[in-house]
């Protein structure tokens, strides 16, 4: 399955952004990760048709929320109260297992840049 992420941009601290990720086929588990140059990819949130709630890292908890439209094979990441520390490339991923580990996902989008200025 191919993934297309969109919705990134440059915003001010405190602003909101909504990222979208459209899949070319049926999806089961999808996730968002983010990466800062020189650092490991960081798990943000995930969801699956099977349900369940993954552990959301503290920096994002309460500010970011994932949602999905399985009929459209699309997931979203609503990001509120953005902080400069949220600046990163955000990637969506798809797989058969909902997980916080990037190695468990088999398909990846191209990434969308989010830049937050103070």
TAFEN-V230405 format. One record per helix or strand of 3 or more residues. SS is the DSSP state (@ for helix, = for strand). FROM is the first residue (numbers start at 1). TO is the last residue. Records with the same first field share a line. If there is no record, write none. Layout:
# TAFEN-V230405
SS=FROM-TO / FROM-TO
This chain:
# TAFEN-V230405
==3-6 / 9-12 / 17-23 / 29-35 / 42-48 / 64-69 / 74-79 / 88-95 / 112-117
@=70-72 / 84-86 / 102-104
